[in-house]
Amino acid sequence: MNARVYLAELLGTFMFMMAGYMSVVAFHIAVTGAAGLLVVPFSFGFGLLAAIFAFGHISGGHFNPAVTVGIVLDGRLPALDGVFYVVAQVIGAIAAAVVVLLTVNQQAVADGITKPGAGITDISALVIETIFTAIFVSLILVSSKRAPQIAGLAIPLTLVAIHFAIATVTGASVNPARSIGSALVGGDLTGLWIYIIGPTLGGIIGWGVYRATNDPKDTEDLAQVEEKLA
């Protein structure tokens, strides 16, 4: 095991979440209304983009437990390392939320807690989060295999699209670490189960979709990652 890859996941998730969490603060300070449909989605997407380019070459750039689930199921990462990845990701997200707490206030963190929108039931939010996470994870698995040269751009842009689609419906988590960080530090665990179960199940389904639509005989070139984990 190599602690450097886990540290990369922690720092990358921290960078990713800092951009996303602080965008919520910026949105509430600046204006309300349609502008939020630009500020928050692009902040999360570009935050992921920065994290991928800063630390993706070290750990593979998951920064999301649902993504790690798909990667582990596809045999690209040992299960034990996957556990350490998830722990690092959650710590990174919590650390980002704590920075917002200390530099702004707890309400700023609470504003970023993912929860169903008006008129959306918990079950509906669960289904939506599951479906969109499955879409996200399958895209990641395909692009990292078929078009690794542009995956670093395709993945963040897909996250932006997902935020545009469901930010006002479910909060557009598709990432358990993102929801855990804001919920724990923001002081409201109500509904957190939706954003743990939904994206995790979505990661499994996303892998299933990837395997069902791609040649199962395909193998991954894991030389670089295996060297880091050795």
Backbone as JSON, one array per atom type, in Angstrom:
{
  "sequence": "MNARVYLAELLGTFMFMMAGYMSVVAFHIAVTGAAGLLVVPFSFGFGLLAAIFAFGHISGGHFNPAVTVGIVLDGRLPALDGVFYVVAQVIGAIAAAVVVLLTVNQQAVADGITKPGAGITDISALVIETIFTAIFVSLILVSSKRAPQIAGLAIPLTLVAIHFAIATVTGASVNPARSIGSALVGGDLTGLWIYIIGPTLGGIIGWGVYRATNDPKDTEDLAQVEEKLA",
  "N": [[0.84, -1.2, 0.0], [0.39, 2.27, -0.64], [0.65, 5.25, 0.87], [0.61, 7.67, -0.38], [-1.17, 7.72, -2.54], [-3.62, 7.62, -1.27], [-3.55, 9.98, 0.17], [-3.59, 11.71, -1.96], [-6.2, 11.29, -2.89], [-7.6, 12.27, -0.68], [-6.75, 15.0, -0.59], [-7.49, 15.8, -3.15], [-10.29, 15.44, -3.08], [-10.85, 17.27, -1.09], [-10.11, 19.68, -2.37], [-11.93, 19.66, -4.51], [-14.42, 19.7, -3.1], [-14.16, 22.08, -1.65], [-14.34, 24.03, -3.66], [-16.96, 23.54, -4.5], [-18.58, 23.72, -2.11], [-18.01, 26.36, -1.25], [-19.07, 27.75, -3.36], [-21.75, 27.7, -2.9], [-21.94, 29.37, -0.71], [-21.07, 31.77, -1.93], [-23.1, 32.13, -3.77], [-25.34, 32.63, -2.13], [-24.55, 34.96, -0.91], [-24.28, 36.75, -3.01], [-26.53, 36.86, -5.19], [-29.95, 35.79, -5.67], [-31.98, 33.23, -7.21], [-32.07, 32.57, -10.73], [-29.33, 32.76, -11.22], [-28.04, 31.01, -9.54], [-28.19, 28.63, -10.83], [-26.08, 28.68, -12.46], [-23.75, 29.39, -10.99], [-23.3, 27.37, -8.91], [-23.36, 24.73, -10.26], [-21.2, 25.04, -12.16], [-19.1, 25.58, -10.43], [-18.82, 23.22, -8.91], [-18.26, 21.46, -11.03], [-15.92, 22.58, -12.23], [-14.33, 22.55, -10.02], [-13.95, 19.82, -9.67], [-12.59, 19.35, -12.04], [-10.18, 20.74, -11.55], [-9.22, 19.23, -9.38], [-8.83, 16.73, -10.58], [-6.77, 17.27, -12.44], [-4.81, 18.09, -10.7], [-4.35, 15.97, -8.86], [-5.14, 13.59, -10.02], [-3.34, 12.05, -11.53], [-1.94, 10.69, -9.64], [-3.62, 9.1, -7.98], [-5.67, 8.26, -9.6], [-7.88, 9.78, -9.51], [-10.59, 9.66, -8.27], [-12.3, 10.75, -6.12], [-14.81, 10.4, -5.1], [-16.93, 8.22, -3.5], [-18.83, 6.61, -4.84], [-17.81, 6.4, -7.4], [-15.44, 5.06, -6.83], [-16.52, 2.62, -6.01], [-17.51, 1.62, -8.46], [-15.09, 1.42, -9.88], [-13.68, -0.45, -8.35], [-15.37, -2.71, -8.58], [-14.99, -3.18, -11.25], [-12.53, -4.26, -11.31], [-10.3, -2.66, -11.4], [-9.07, -1.66, -9.23], [-7.89, -2.83, -6.12], [-10.04, -4.2, -3.57], [-9.49, -3.6, -0.84], [-7.88, -1.34, -1.03], [-9.78, 0.28, -2.13], [-11.45, 0.74, 0.04], [-9.79, 2.34, 1.66], [-9.57, 4.5, -0.07], [-12.22, 5.51, -0.03], [-12.46, 6.26, 2.67], [-10.51, 8.29, 2.74], [-11.66, 10.1, 0.93], [-14.04, 10.86, 2.25], [-12.97, 12.06, 4.54], [-11.65, 14.19, 3.32], [-13.83, 15.65, 2.28], [-15.2, 16.33, 4.62], [-13.25, 17.91, 5.83], [-13.18, 20.08, 4.05], [-15.74, 21.13, 4.47], [-15.47, 21.88, 7.13], [-13.63, 23.95, 6.93], [-15.22, 25.87, 5.64], [-17.08, 26.23, 7.69], [-15.44, 27.36, 9.72], [-14.47, 29.67, 8.51], [-16.65, 31.04, 7.53], [-19.63, 30.45, 8.49], [-21.74, 28.13, 10.35], [-24.24, 28.01, 9.18], [-23.73, 28.54, 6.54], [-22.56, 26.19, 5.73], [-24.68, 24.47, 6.19], [-26.46, 25.37, 4.28], [-25.56, 24.13, 2.04], [-26.27, 21.49, 2.26], [-27.37, 18.48, 0.89], [-30.62, 17.81, -0.15], [-34.0, 16.67, -0.77], [-35.88, 18.52, -3.2], [-38.6, 20.96, -3.26], [-41.7, 19.37, -3.16], [-40.66, 16.92, -3.88], [-40.39, 13.6, -3.04], [-38.73, 11.5, -0.57], [-38.21, 8.96, -1.62], [-38.42, 9.41, -4.36], [-36.27, 11.16, -4.69], [-34.23, 9.41, -4.03], [-34.37, 7.53, -6.13], [-33.8, 9.2, -8.34], [-31.22, 10.16, -7.71], [-29.87, 7.72, -7.77], [-30.14, 6.93, -10.47], [-28.86, 9.06, -11.89], [-26.32, 8.94, -10.8], [-25.55, 6.45, -11.72], [-25.43, 6.98, -14.45], [-23.34, 8.83, -14.43], [-21.16, 7.32, -13.36], [-20.94, 5.23, -15.23], [-20.22, 6.7, -17.47], [-17.72, 7.6, -16.62], [-16.3, 5.18, -16.38], [-16.33, 4.3, -19.04], [-15.15, 6.48, -20.5], [-12.62, 6.69, -19.3], [-11.52, 4.36, -20.13], [-11.92, 4.14, -22.97], [-11.36, 6.7, -24.03], [-9.08, 8.07, -22.72], [-7.57, 10.36, -23.02], [-9.25, 12.55, -23.14], [-10.86, 12.24, -20.99], [-10.47, 13.61, -18.61], [-11.67, 16.03, -19.09], [-14.23, 15.4, -20.05], [-15.5, 14.16, -17.87], [-15.76, 16.15, -15.68], [-17.39, 18.0, -17.1], [-19.66, 16.5, -17.53], [-20.54, 16.27, -14.92], [-21.25, 18.92, -14.46], [-23.45, 19.1, -16.2], [-25.17, 17.28, -14.94], [-25.66, 18.64, -12.56], [-27.04, 20.88, -13.57], [-29.32, 19.53, -14.38], [-30.5, 18.29, -12.07], [-30.05, 19.75, -9.73], [-31.89, 21.44, -8.4], [-33.75, 19.62, -7.76], [-32.84, 17.32, -6.32], [-30.58, 18.21, -5.1], [-28.38, 17.37, -6.33], [-26.24, 15.47, -5.63], [-24.82, 12.88, -6.18], [-22.63, 11.75, -5.03], [-21.51, 10.36, -2.23], [-19.57, 11.27, -0.34], [-19.58, 14.04, -0.69], [-22.15, 14.7, 0.29], [-22.03, 13.7, 2.91], [-20.03, 15.28, 4.12], [-21.14, 17.96, 4.18], [-23.52, 17.46, 5.58], [-22.76, 16.38, 8.11], [-21.08, 18.41, 9.23], [-22.73, 20.57, 8.87], [-24.78, 19.97, 10.55], [-27.18, 18.49, 10.19], [-28.52, 15.54, 9.7], [-30.71, 14.51, 8.54], [-32.22, 12.71, 6.04], [-29.79, 12.02, 4.94], [-29.29, 9.38, 4.39], [-30.38, 8.92, 1.89], [-28.5, 9.95, 0.14], [-26.36, 8.41, 0.53], [-27.09, 5.73, 0.09], [-28.35, 5.91, -2.49], [-26.35, 7.02, -4.44], [-24.36, 5.04, -4.03], [-25.63, 2.66, -4.81], [-26.11, 3.49, -7.39], [-23.5, 3.58, -8.36], [-22.93, 0.86, -8.51], [-24.86, 0.01, -10.37], [-24.1, 1.6, -12.53], [-21.61, 0.48, -13.16], [-22.56, -2.03, -13.93], [-24.02, -1.36, -16.23], [-21.95, -0.41, -17.83], [-20.42, -2.77, -18.15], [-22.29, -4.35, -19.44], [-22.52, -3.17, -21.88], [-20.06, -3.11, -23.01], [-17.2, -4.91, -24.24], [-16.57, -7.68, -22.31], [-14.12, -8.92, -22.28], [-12.25, -7.05, -22.48], [-9.35, -5.58, -21.11], [-7.76, -3.66, -18.57], [-5.09, -1.28, -18.58], [-3.22, -1.3, -15.94], [-0.76, -0.67, -14.97], [0.56, 1.71, -14.04], [-1.0, 2.55, -11.82], [-0.84, 0.25, -10.23], [1.85, 0.25, -9.64], [1.99, 2.45, -7.96], [0.47, 1.57, -5.83], [1.88, -0.54, -4.89]],
  "CA": [[0.0, 0.0, 0.0], [1.13, 3.52, -0.75], [-0.16, 6.31, 1.48], [0.58, 8.84, -1.26], [-2.38, 7.72, -3.37], [-4.76, 7.95, -0.4], [-3.43, 11.41, 0.44], [-4.04, 12.39, -3.18], [-7.66, 11.25, -2.89], [-8.06, 13.19, 0.37], [-6.53, 16.38, -1.01], [-8.3, 16.07, -4.34], [-11.68, 15.61, -2.65], [-10.88, 18.55, -0.37], [-10.11, 20.74, -3.39], [-13.21, 19.54, -5.22], [-15.51, 20.14, -2.23], [-13.99, 23.49, -1.31], [-14.9, 24.81, -4.76], [-18.41, 23.37, -4.5], [-19.2, 24.26, -0.89], [-17.89, 27.82, -1.23], [-19.94, 28.33, -4.39], [-23.06, 27.88, -2.26], [-21.79, 30.6, 0.07], [-21.0, 32.89, -2.87], [-24.43, 32.3, -4.36], [-26.25, 33.25, -1.16], [-24.09, 36.32, -0.64], [-24.45, 37.59, -4.2], [-27.9, 37.02, -5.64], [-30.77, 34.6, -5.64], [-32.7, 33.01, -8.45], [-31.49, 31.79, -11.82], [-27.87, 32.79, -11.19], [-27.58, 29.82, -8.83], [-28.11, 27.53, -11.79], [-24.78, 28.81, -13.12], [-22.67, 29.44, -10.02], [-23.03, 26.11, -8.23], [-22.94, 23.65, -11.16], [-19.88, 25.25, -12.73], [-18.11, 25.5, -9.36], [-18.56, 21.8, -8.64], [-17.63, 20.86, -12.2], [-14.55, 23.06, -12.39], [-13.59, 22.08, -8.85], [-13.55, 18.45, -10.0], [-11.58, 19.47, -13.08], [-8.92, 21.11, -10.9], [-8.76, 18.1, -8.58], [-8.35, 15.69, -11.5], [-5.48, 17.65, -13.0], [-3.83, 18.24, -9.62], [-4.05, 14.73, -8.16], [-5.61, 12.41, -10.73], [-2.23, 11.22, -12.0], [-1.41, 9.94, -8.51], [-4.57, 8.1, -7.45], [-6.71, 7.92, -10.56], [-8.85, 10.87, -9.46], [-11.98, 9.26, -8.03], [-12.88, 11.84, -5.32], [-16.24, 10.08, -4.97], [-17.07, 6.81, -3.16], [-19.6, 5.88, -5.86], [-16.87, 6.12, -8.48], [-14.55, 4.01, -6.33], [-17.28, 1.37, -6.06], [-17.49, 1.16, -9.84], [-13.72, 1.07, -10.24], [-13.35, -1.71, -7.65], [-16.15, -3.78, -9.21], [-14.43, -3.45, -12.58], [-11.23, -4.87, -11.15], [-9.21, -1.72, -11.65], [-8.5, -1.28, -7.94], [-8.18, -3.83, -5.09], [-11.12, -3.8, -2.67], [-8.96, -2.98, 0.36], [-7.49, 0.02, -1.39], [-11.03, 1.02, -2.32], [-11.91, 1.17, 1.37], [-8.96, 3.49, 2.05], [-9.97, 5.61, -0.94], [-13.47, 6.07, 0.46], [-12.16, 6.95, 3.93], [-9.81, 9.53, 2.4], [-12.61, 11.0, 0.29], [-14.94, 11.39, 3.27], [-12.19, 12.99, 5.36], [-11.43, 15.39, 2.52], [-15.08, 16.41, 2.2], [-15.46, 16.9, 5.95], [-12.28, 18.98, 6.04], [-13.63, 21.24, 3.28], [-16.9, 21.7, 5.16], [-14.97, 22.52, 8.36], [-13.03, 25.24, 6.53], [-16.34, 26.79, 5.44], [-17.61, 26.51, 9.03], [-14.54, 28.24, 10.46], [-14.24, 30.95, 7.82], [-17.93, 31.72, 7.31], [-20.42, 30.03, 9.65], [-22.36, 26.82, 10.16], [-25.37, 28.13, 8.26], [-23.2, 28.47, 5.18], [-22.39, 24.77, 5.46], [-26.03, 23.9, 6.15], [-27.08, 25.74, 3.0], [-25.08, 23.21, 1.01], [-26.7, 20.12, 2.53], [-28.23, 17.94, -0.17], [-31.93, 17.35, 0.33], [-35.01, 16.72, -1.84], [-36.48, 19.81, -3.44], [-40.01, 21.1, -2.97], [-42.57, 18.45, -3.87], [-39.94, 15.69, -4.2], [-40.36, 12.68, -1.91], [-37.44, 10.86, -0.33], [-38.05, 7.84, -2.55], [-38.17, 9.99, -5.68], [-34.89, 11.65, -4.67], [-33.38, 8.22, -4.04], [-34.37, 6.99, -7.5], [-33.12, 10.16, -9.23], [-29.78, 10.11, -7.39], [-29.36, 6.43, -8.24], [-30.06, 6.95, -11.94], [-27.85, 9.99, -12.38], [-25.0, 8.43, -10.42], [-25.27, 5.36, -12.65], [-25.02, 7.63, -15.69], [-22.03, 9.44, -14.19], [-20.14, 6.28, -13.19], [-20.76, 4.52, -16.5], [-19.44, 7.61, -18.31], [-16.34, 7.59, -16.13], [-15.69, 3.9, -16.74], [-16.15, 4.26, -20.49], [-14.2, 7.49, -20.98], [-11.27, 6.39, -18.82], [-11.04, 3.21, -20.91], [-11.95, 4.37, -24.42], [-10.82, 8.0, -24.43], [-8.43, 8.64, -21.53], [-6.99, 11.68, -23.31], [-10.25, 13.61, -22.91], [-11.69, 11.89, -19.83], [-10.33, 14.66, -17.6], [-12.61, 17.11, -19.42], [-15.57, 14.84, -20.2], [-16.08, 13.84, -16.57], [-16.27, 17.36, -15.02], [-18.49, 18.6, -17.86], [-20.85, 15.68, -17.25], [-21.01, 16.66, -13.59], [-21.95, 20.2, -14.64], [-24.75, 18.79, -16.81], [-25.98, 16.64, -13.91], [-26.12, 19.7, -11.66], [-28.09, 21.63, -14.25], [-30.51, 18.7, -14.49], [-31.19, 17.87, -10.83], [-29.65, 20.5, -8.54], [-33.06, 21.94, -7.68], [-34.63, 18.49, -7.5], [-32.3, 16.49, -5.23], [-29.33, 18.77, -4.6], [-27.34, 16.87, -7.24], [-25.07, 14.95, -4.93], [-24.17, 11.79, -6.91], [-21.35, 11.59, -4.35], [-21.75, 10.25, -0.79], [-18.65, 12.11, 0.43], [-20.08, 15.42, -0.77], [-23.3, 14.85, 1.19], [-21.62, 13.44, 4.29], [-19.3, 16.44, 4.62], [-22.02, 19.08, 4.5], [-24.52, 17.05, 6.57], [-22.13, 16.25, 9.43], [-20.62, 19.71, 9.73], [-23.88, 21.47, 8.87], [-25.62, 19.62, 11.69], [-28.49, 17.96, 9.81], [-28.35, 14.23, 9.07], [-31.99, 14.11, 7.98], [-32.18, 12.43, 4.61], [-28.46, 11.66, 4.46], [-29.33, 8.0, 3.88], [-30.7, 8.98, 0.46], [-27.31, 10.31, -0.62], [-25.39, 7.34, 0.71], [-27.61, 4.55, -0.59], [-28.61, 6.18, -3.9], [-25.13, 7.03, -5.25], [-23.65, 3.76, -3.95], [-26.36, 1.77, -5.7], [-25.86, 4.0, -8.74], [-22.17, 3.15, -8.76], [-23.03, -0.55, -8.88], [-25.62, -0.07, -11.61], [-23.28, 2.2, -13.57], [-20.65, -0.54, -13.56], [-23.31, -3.05, -14.66], [-24.31, -0.82, -17.56], [-20.67, -0.39, -18.56], [-20.05, -4.14, -18.51], [-23.29, -4.89, -20.37], [-22.42, -2.51, -23.18], [-18.68, -3.17, -23.47], [-16.65, -6.25, -24.32], [-16.05, -8.1, -21.01], [-12.76, -9.41, -22.42], [-11.34, -5.91, -22.43], [-8.57, -5.47, -19.88], [-7.25, -2.32, -18.32], [-3.67, -1.12, -18.33], [-3.15, -0.81, -14.57], [0.65, -0.66, -14.56], [0.94, 2.89, -13.25], [-1.68, 2.53, -10.53], [-0.31, -0.85, -9.45], [3.16, 0.67, -9.13], [1.78, 3.37, -6.84], [-0.12, 0.84, -4.71], [2.8, -1.61, -4.49]],
  "C": [[0.87, 1.25, 0.0], [0.25, 4.66, -0.25], [-0.29, 7.52, 0.57], [-0.7, 8.88, -2.09], [-3.61, 8.06, -2.52], [-4.75, 9.43, -0.05], [-3.9, 12.21, -0.77], [-5.56, 12.41, -3.26], [-8.24, 12.21, -1.86], [-7.92, 14.64, -0.09], [-7.35, 16.76, -2.24], [-9.76, 16.28, -3.99], [-11.85, 16.92, -1.91], [-10.95, 19.71, -1.36], [-11.45, 20.82, -4.11], [-14.34, 20.12, -4.38], [-15.38, 21.6, -1.82], [-14.6, 24.37, -2.4], [-16.42, 24.74, -4.74], [-19.09, 24.0, -3.31], [-19.16, 25.79, -0.88], [-18.75, 28.48, -2.29], [-21.34, 28.57, -3.82], [-23.05, 29.16, -1.43], [-21.83, 31.82, -0.85], [-22.37, 33.19, -3.47], [-25.36, 33.03, -3.4], [-25.84, 34.68, -0.83], [-24.43, 37.26, -1.8], [-25.91, 37.82, -4.54], [-28.66, 35.72, -5.47], [-31.43, 34.42, -7.0], [-31.9, 32.23, -9.47], [-29.97, 31.76, -11.8], [-27.3, 31.55, -10.51], [-27.44, 28.63, -9.74], [-26.83, 27.61, -12.62], [-23.64, 28.68, -12.12], [-22.33, 28.06, -9.47], [-22.62, 24.98, -9.18], [-21.53, 23.83, -11.72], [-18.79, 25.17, -11.65], [-17.78, 24.05, -9.02], [-17.83, 21.15, -9.82], [-16.18, 21.28, -12.36], [-13.68, 22.69, -11.19], [-13.09, 20.65, -9.07], [-12.45, 18.47, -11.06], [-10.22, 19.78, -12.47], [-8.35, 19.94, -10.11], [-8.19, 16.99, -9.45], [-6.96, 16.03, -12.02], [-4.4, 17.77, -11.92], [-3.4, 16.9, -9.03], [-4.45, 13.45, -8.88], [-4.5, 11.48, -11.19], [-1.63, 10.37, -10.9], [-2.34, 8.79, -8.11], [-5.59, 7.6, -8.46], [-7.84, 8.92, -10.54], [-10.29, 10.46, -9.3], [-12.74, 10.39, -7.33], [-14.38, 11.64, -5.05], [-16.37, 8.59, -4.66], [-17.84, 6.0, -4.19], [-18.72, 5.51, -7.04], [-15.92, 5.0, -8.07], [-15.24, 2.66, -6.35], [-17.24, 0.79, -7.47], [-16.12, 0.69, -10.28], [-13.31, -0.26, -9.61], [-14.08, -2.88, -8.3], [-15.58, -4.15, -10.57], [-13.03, -4.04, -12.5], [-10.05, -3.96, -11.39], [-8.5, -1.3, -10.37], [-8.85, -2.38, -6.92], [-9.2, -3.31, -4.09], [-10.6, -3.09, -1.42], [-8.52, -1.55, 0.1], [-8.72, 0.89, -1.61], [-11.57, 1.54, -1.01], [-11.12, 2.39, 1.82], [-9.27, 4.72, 1.2], [-11.21, 6.3, -0.38], [-13.25, 6.83, 1.76], [-11.48, 8.29, 3.65], [-10.76, 10.56, 1.79], [-13.55, 11.65, 1.31], [-14.21, 12.39, 4.16], [-11.95, 14.29, 4.59], [-12.66, 16.27, 2.44], [-15.41, 17.07, 3.54], [-14.52, 18.07, 6.22], [-12.68, 20.25, 5.28], [-14.81, 21.93, 3.97], [-16.47, 22.42, 6.44], [-14.33, 23.87, 8.04], [-14.13, 26.28, 6.31], [-16.94, 27.19, 6.79], [-16.75, 27.54, 9.76], [-14.36, 29.61, 9.83], [-15.52, 31.73, 7.56], [-18.81, 31.46, 8.54], [-21.1, 28.7, 9.35], [-23.54, 26.89, 9.2], [-24.92, 28.04, 6.82], [-22.98, 27.01, 4.77], [-23.77, 24.12, 5.29], [-26.74, 24.21, 4.85], [-26.68, 24.78, 1.87], [-25.46, 21.76, 1.24], [-27.63, 19.66, 1.41], [-29.51, 17.4, 0.43], [-32.93, 17.46, -0.81], [-35.61, 18.12, -1.97], [-37.97, 19.81, -3.12], [-40.84, 20.13, -3.82], [-41.93, 17.12, -4.24], [-39.88, 14.8, -2.96], [-38.96, 12.08, -1.74], [-37.18, 9.73, -1.32], [-37.75, 8.35, -3.96], [-36.73, 10.49, -5.76], [-33.91, 10.49, -4.74], [-33.25, 7.65, -5.45], [-33.58, 7.9, -8.44], [-31.62, 10.14, -8.99], [-29.15, 8.82, -7.89], [-29.14, 6.45, -9.74], [-28.94, 7.85, -12.43], [-26.44, 9.59, -11.95], [-24.6, 7.3, -11.35], [-24.79, 5.92, -13.99], [-23.59, 8.16, -15.55], [-20.92, 8.38, -14.13], [-19.89, 5.52, -14.49], [-19.95, 5.39, -17.47], [-17.97, 7.61, -17.91], [-15.63, 6.31, -16.54], [-15.41, 3.82, -18.24], [-15.06, 5.23, -20.94], [-12.78, 7.19, -20.53], [-10.67, 5.22, -19.56], [-10.89, 3.56, -22.38], [-11.29, 5.67, -24.86], [-10.14, 8.68, -23.26], [-7.86, 10.03, -21.76], [-7.96, 12.82, -23.01], [-11.12, 13.33, -21.69], [-11.65, 12.98, -18.77], [-11.21, 15.86, -17.86], [-14.05, 16.59, -19.48], [-16.25, 14.62, -18.86], [-16.58, 15.1, -15.84], [-17.44, 18.01, -15.77], [-19.78, 17.81, -17.68], [-21.41, 16.03, -15.89], [-21.75, 18.0, -13.65], [-23.35, 19.95, -15.19], [-25.69, 18.16, -15.79], [-26.51, 17.68, -12.93], [-27.21, 20.55, -12.29], [-29.41, 20.85, -14.24], [-31.24, 18.51, -13.16], [-30.81, 18.65, -9.58], [-30.84, 20.99, -7.73], [-34.04, 20.83, -7.32], [-34.16, 17.65, -6.31], [-31.08, 17.12, -4.56], [-28.15, 18.3, -5.41], [-26.08, 16.43, -6.51], [-24.25, 14.02, -5.82], [-22.8, 11.47, -6.31], [-21.59, 11.53, -2.84], [-20.83, 11.15, 0.05], [-19.11, 13.56, 0.45], [-21.21, 15.66, 0.22], [-22.93, 14.64, 2.64], [-20.93, 14.66, 4.88], [-20.21, 17.57, 5.04], [-23.03, 18.71, 5.58], [-23.93, 16.98, 7.97], [-21.76, 17.61, 10.01], [-21.77, 20.71, 9.79], [-24.9, 21.15, 9.95], [-27.0, 19.12, 11.34], [-28.29, 16.66, 9.03], [-29.65, 13.71, 8.45], [-31.86, 13.89, 6.47], [-30.82, 12.04, 4.08], [-28.44, 10.26, 3.86], [-29.61, 7.96, 2.37], [-29.42, 9.11, -0.36], [-26.13, 9.38, -0.35], [-25.83, 6.12, -0.09], [-27.75, 4.78, -2.1], [-27.34, 6.18, -4.76], [-24.35, 5.71, -5.2], [-24.31, 2.73, -4.86], [-26.14, 2.19, -7.15], [-24.5, 3.6, -9.25], [-22.17, 1.7, -9.22], [-23.75, -0.7, -10.22], [-24.81, 0.49, -12.78], [-22.23, 1.22, -14.08], [-21.35, -1.63, -14.37], [-23.63, -2.62, -16.08], [-23.05, -0.83, -18.42], [-20.31, -1.79, -19.03], [-21.03, -4.74, -19.52], [-23.13, -4.33, -21.77], [-21.0, -2.48, -23.73], [-18.18, -4.6, -23.42], [-16.04, -6.66, -22.98], [-14.62, -8.64, -21.08], [-11.74, -8.28, -22.4], [-10.62, -5.9, -21.09], [-8.01, -4.07, -19.77], [-5.74, -2.34, -18.16], [-3.51, -0.47, -16.96], [-1.71, -0.63, -14.09], [1.0, 0.51, -13.65], [0.3, 2.87, -11.88], [-1.11, 1.43, -9.64], [1.06, -0.51, -8.87], [3.0, 1.57, -7.9], [1.27, 2.64, -5.6], [0.8, -0.25, -4.17], [3.57, -1.22, -3.22]]
}
